[in-house]
Amino acid sequence: MIQIEKYHGTGNDFVIVDADAGIPDRRAFARRLCDRATGIEHADAMQRGADGVLFLALEPEFTPSRAVMTLVQPDGSVAAMCGNGARCAAEWAARRLRHRTEFDGEVMIDTQSGTRRATVGDDAITIEMGDPAFAPADVPIEADEPLIERDVGPLTVTAVNTGVPHAVAMVDDVDAVDLEEIAPSVRHADTFPRGANVTLAARTGEGYRQRTFERGVEGETDSCGTGAVAVGAVAHRLGHVETGETVQVSPPGGDLDVTIADHTATLRGPVAREFSTGVGVERPVADD
């Protein structure tokens, strides 16, 4: 039996496990707990299952303190970056650091996409997301130049990497698109040799509505932080958002604030802790 916690950032929910917990098969563990039909459930949870499992290791000897994050997704794959997951990791770390007089709310989150600075406030957590990349080799895409508003399958998309690759389609109404039906053909398109998350965005006044079909989840999630940053980055690239301007991006799970500055982007939004509980760990069966 090991202890786990459940957090969510605007509905993007994660099981959090100490990286030192004795879990011999992380992929099988994530597949079991994340399943929306049969996975982890609790009276205080928004829904059964999860969008991924965050394996976290706190390193308080650094200044600022660090949390090393590995995200295993529901299909067992490992994601290089997750904006909402990193914000949840920052809140998890802050709860373990607040007793220290020197803790000022800053935590460095080590991800496979790089180290990101998070600032934990009273009602929101902000994380630096790095510089959104459009270059073909950085997304990556099979092309000689950036993919800007080009047709891929049934959608006209712009390709950007915000820690993971996104194909962003600007549409008139995100609800008018059958995302579960059309996203797989874009997600698996030859244009994206490593696959892509598929994100829809529609302008609503000063902000954007967002829906994202996530690679690794293989379905739509209530929120996607890298997707929200991708919406902001593409809007900036297309000239719809000024450098340094903060824009509200609204996935189904709530509102996120995205700022695209020179060579960096930030993501800000709330995080909630749902519960903690103990779960059993299935041991691999040895071959005879």
KAFEN-V303526 format. One record per pair of residues at least 6 apart in sequence whose C-alpha atoms are under 8 Angstrom apart, sorted by the first residue. I is the first residue (numbers start at 1). J is the second residue. D is the distance in whole Angstrom. If there is no record, write none. Layout:
# KAFEN-V303526
<<I J D> <I J D>>
This chain:
# KAFEN-V303526
<<1 278 6> <1 279 5> <1 280 4> <1 281 6> <2 21 7> <2 278 5> <2 279 6> <2 280 6> <2 281 7> <3 17 7> <3 276 7> <3 277 6> <3 278 4> <3 279 6> <4 15 7> <4 16 6> <4 17 5> <4 18 8> <4 276 6> <4 277 6> <4 278 6> <4 279 7> <5 15 6> <5 16 5> <5 17 7> <5 273 8> <5 274 8> <5 275 6> <5 276 4> <5 277 7> <6 13 7> <6 14 6> <6 15 5> <6 16 6> <6 45 8> <6 273 6> <6 274 5> <6 275 5> <6 276 6> <7 13 6> <7 14 5> <7 15 7> <7 16 7> <7 88 6> <7 271 7> <7 272 6> <7 273 4> <7 274 5> <7 275 8> <8 14 6> <8 84 8> <8 85 8> <8 88 7> <8 271 6> <8 272 5> <8 273 7> <8 274 7> <9 84 5> <9 85 7> <9 87 7> <9 88 7> <9 223 8> <9 269 7> <9 270 6> <9 271 4> <9 272 6> <10 84 8> <10 222 7> <10 223 6> <10 253 5> <10 254 5> <10 255 7> <10 256 8> <10 269 7> <10 270 7> <10 271 7> <11 222 5> <11 223 6> <11 253 5> <11 254 7> <12 50 8> <12 51 6> <12 84 7> <12 85 8> <12 221 7> <12 222 6> <12 223 5> <12 224 7> <12 253 7> <13 50 5> <13 51 5> <13 52 7> <13 85 8> <14 50 5> <14 51 6> <14 52 5> <14 53 5> <14 54 7> <14 85 7> <15 33 8> <15 50 7> <15 52 6> <15 53 5> <15 54 6> <16 53 6> <16 54 5> <16 55 6> <16 56 7> <17 53 7> <17 54 6> <17 55 5> <17 56 6> <18 55 6> <18 56 5> <18 57 6> <19 55 5> <19 56 5> <19 57 5> <20 57 7> <23 29 8> <23 281 7> <24 283 7> <24 284 7> <25 283 8> <25 284 8> <26 72 7> <26 76 8> <27 72 7> <27 73 8> <27 75 8> <27 76 4> <27 77 7> <28 76 7> <29 281 7> <29 282 8> <30 52 7> <30 53 6> <30 72 6> <30 73 7> <30 74 6> <30 75 8> <30 76 6> <31 73 8> <31 74 5> <31 75 6> <31 76 6> <32 38 8> <32 39 6> <32 40 8> <33 39 4> <33 40 5> <33 49 6> <33 50 7> <34 40 7> <34 48 8> <34 49 4> <34 50 4> <34 51 6> <34 52 6> <34 53 8> <34 73 8> <34 74 5> <35 48 8> <35 49 5> <35 50 7> <35 74 7> <36 47 8> <36 48 5> <36 49 4> <36 50 7> <37 48 7> <37 49 7> <38 48 8> <38 49 7> <39 48 6> <39 49 4> <39 50 8> <40 48 6> <40 49 5> <40 50 8> <41 47 7> <41 48 5> <41 49 6> <42 48 7> <42 275 8> <44 274 6> <44 275 6> <45 274 6> <45 275 7> <46 274 8> <50 74 8> <51 73 7> <51 74 6> <51 217 6> <51 221 7> <52 71 7> <52 72 6> <52 73 4> <52 74 6> <52 217 8> <53 71 6> <53 72 5> <53 73 6> <53 74 8> <54 69 6> <54 70 6> <54 71 5> <54 72 7> <54 85 7> <54 89 8> <55 69 6> <55 70 5> <55 71 6> <55 72 8> <56 67 6> <56 68 6> <56 69 5> <56 70 7> <56 89 7> <57 67 5> <57 68 5> <57 69 7> <58 65 8> <58 66 6> <58 67 4> <58 68 6> <58 93 7> <59 65 6> <59 66 5> <59 67 6> <59 68 8> <60 66 6> <60 97 8> <64 103 8> <64 106 6> <64 107 6> <64 108 6> <65 106 8> <65 107 5> <65 108 6> <66 107 6> <66 108 5> <66 109 6> <66 110 7> <67 89 7> <67 90 7> <67 93 7> <67 107 7> <67 108 6> <67 109 5> <67 110 6> <68 109 6> <68 110 5> <68 111 7> <69 86 8> <69 89 7> <69 109 7> <69 110 6> <69 111 5> <70 78 7> <70 79 8> <70 80 8> <70 111 7> <70 112 8> <71 78 6> <71 79 6> <71 80 7> <71 81 8> <71 82 8> <71 85 8> <72 78 5> <72 79 6> <73 79 7> <73 216 6> <73 217 6> <74 216 6> <74 217 5> <75 216 6> <75 217 6> <75 218 8> <76 216 8> <77 216 6> <79 112 8> <79 164 8> <79 216 8> <80 111 6> <80 112 5> <80 113 5> <80 163 7> <80 164 7> <81 111 6> <81 112 6> <81 113 6> <81 163 5> <81 164 6> <81 226 8> <82 163 7> <82 164 8> <82 224 8> <82 225 7> <82 226 6> <83 127 8> <83 129 7> <83 224 7> <83 225 4> <83 226 5> <83 267 7> <84 223 8> <84 224 7> <84 225 5> <84 226 8> <86 109 7> <86 127 8> <87 118 7> <87 125 6> <87 126 7> <87 127 7> <87 271 7> <88 271 6> <88 272 8> <89 109 7> <90 107 6> <90 108 8> <90 109 7> <90 118 6> <90 119 8> <90 120 7> <90 125 8> <91 120 7> <91 125 8> <91 271 7> <93 107 7> <94 105 7> <94 107 8> <94 120 7> <97 103 6> <105 119 5> <105 120 5> <105 121 7> <106 117 7> <106 118 6> <106 119 5> <106 120 6> <107 117 6> <107 118 5> <107 119 6> <107 120 8> <108 115 6> <108 116 6> <108 117 5> <108 118 6> <109 115 6> <109 116 5> <109 117 6> <109 118 7> <110 116 6> <113 163 6> <116 127 7> <116 128 6> <116 129 6> <116 130 7> <117 127 6> <117 128 5> <118 125 7> <118 126 6> <118 127 4> <118 128 6> <119 125 6> <119 126 5> <119 127 6> <120 126 7> <123 270 6> <124 268 6> <124 269 5> <124 270 4> <124 271 7> <125 268 6> <125 269 6> <125 270 6> <125 271 7> <126 266 7> <126 267 5> <126 268 4> <126 269 7> <127 266 6> <127 267 5> <127 268 7> <128 264 7> <128 265 6> <128 266 4> <128 267 7> <129 162 7> <129 163 7> <129 229 8> <129 264 7> <129 265 5> <129 266 5> <129 267 7> <130 162 7> <130 163 8> <130 263 7> <130 264 5> <130 265 6> <130 266 8> <131 162 7> <131 263 5> <131 264 4> <131 265 6> <132 160 7> <132 161 6> <132 162 5> <132 163 8> <132 230 7> <132 233 7> <132 263 8> <132 264 7> <132 265 7> <133 139 6> <133 160 6> <133 161 5> <133 162 7> <134 146 6> <134 147 8> <134 159 6> <134 160 5> <134 161 7> <135 145 7> <135 146 5> <135 160 8> <136 142 7> <136 143 6> <136 144 7> <136 145 6> <136 146 6> <136 147 8> <138 161 7> <139 159 7> <139 160 6> <139 161 5> <139 164 8> <139 165 5> <139 166 8> <140 161 8> <140 165 7> <140 192 6> <140 193 7> <140 194 7> <141 147 8> <141 159 8> <141 191 5> <141 192 5> <141 193 6> <142 190 7> <142 191 5> <142 192 6> <142 193 7> <143 191 7> <146 159 7> <147 157 8> <147 158 5> <147 159 5> <148 157 7> <148 158 4> <148 159 7> <149 156 5> <149 157 5> <149 158 5> <149 169 8> <150 156 5> <150 157 5> <150 158 7> <151 157 6> <152 186 6> <152 189 7> <152 191 8> <153 185 6> <153 186 6> <153 189 7> <154 182 7> <154 186 8> <155 169 6> <155 186 8> <156 169 6> <156 170 8> <157 167 6> <157 168 5> <157 169 4> <157 170 7> <158 167 6> <158 168 5> <158 169 7> <158 234 7> <159 165 7> <159 166 6> <159 167 5> <159 168 6> <160 166 5> <160 167 7> <160 168 8> <160 230 7> <160 233 8> <160 234 7> <161 230 7> <162 226 6> <162 227 8> <162 229 7> <162 230 6> <163 226 7> <164 196 8> <164 197 8> <164 226 7> <165 195 8> <165 196 5> <165 197 6> <166 196 5> <166 197 5> <166 198 6> <166 199 7> <166 227 7> <166 230 7> <167 186 8> <167 187 8> <167 196 6> <167 197 6> <167 198 5> <167 199 6> <168 198 6> <168 199 5> <168 200 6> <168 201 7> <168 230 7> <168 231 7> <168 234 7> <169 198 8> <169 199 6> <169 200 5> <169 201 6> <170 200 6> <170 201 5> <170 202 6> <171 200 7> <171 201 6> <171 202 5> <172 202 5> <172 203 7> <173 201 8> <173 202 6> <174 200 6> <174 201 6> <174 202 6> <174 209 7> <174 210 7> <174 211 7> <179 213 7> <179 220 8> <180 213 7> <180 219 7> <180 220 7> <183 198 6> <183 213 7> <186 196 7> <186 198 7> <187 195 5> <187 196 5> <187 197 6> <187 198 6> <187 215 7> <188 195 5> <188 196 7> <189 195 7> <195 215 7> <196 214 8> <196 215 6> <197 212 7> <197 213 6> <197 214 5> <197 215 5> <197 227 8> <198 212 6> <198 213 5> <198 214 7> <198 215 8> <199 210 7> <199 211 6> <199 212 4> <199 213 6> <199 227 6> <199 231 8> <200 210 6> <200 211 5> <200 212 6> <201 208 6> <201 209 6> <201 210 5> <201 211 7> <201 231 6> <202 208 5> <202 209 5> <202 210 7> <203 209 7> <206 247 7> <206 248 7> <207 247 6> <207 248 5> <207 249 6> <207 250 8> <208 231 8> <208 247 8> <208 248 6> <208 249 5> <208 250 6> <209 249 6> <209 250 5> <209 251 6> <210 227 8> <210 228 7> <210 231 8> <210 249 7> <210 250 6> <210 251 4> <210 252 7> <211 220 7> <211 221 8> <211 222 8> <211 223 7> <211 251 6> <211 252 7> <212 220 6> <212 221 6> <212 223 7> <212 224 7> <212 227 7> <212 251 8> <213 219 5> <213 220 4> <213 221 7> <214 220 6> <214 221 7> <214 224 8> <222 251 6> <222 252 5> <222 253 5> <223 251 5> <223 252 6> <223 253 5> <223 254 7> <224 251 7> <225 256 8> <225 267 7> <228 249 6> <228 250 8> <228 251 8> <228 256 7> <228 258 7> <228 267 8> <229 258 6> <229 259 8> <229 265 7> <229 266 8> <229 267 7> <231 249 8> <232 241 7> <232 247 7> <232 249 8> <232 258 6> <232 259 7> <232 260 7> <233 260 6> <235 241 6> <236 242 6> <236 243 7> <236 260 7> <241 247 8> <243 260 6> <243 261 5> <243 262 7> <244 259 6> <244 260 5> <244 261 4> <244 262 7> <245 259 6> <245 260 7> <245 261 8> <246 257 6> <246 258 6> <246 259 4> <246 260 7> <247 257 6> <247 258 5> <247 259 6> <248 255 7> <248 256 6> <248 257 5> <248 258 6> <249 255 6> <249 256 5> <249 257 6> <249 258 7> <250 256 6> <255 269 7> <256 267 7> <256 268 6> <256 269 5> <257 267 6> <257 268 5> <257 269 6> <258 265 7> <258 266 6> <258 267 5> <258 268 7> <259 265 6> <259 266 5> <259 267 7> <260 266 7>>
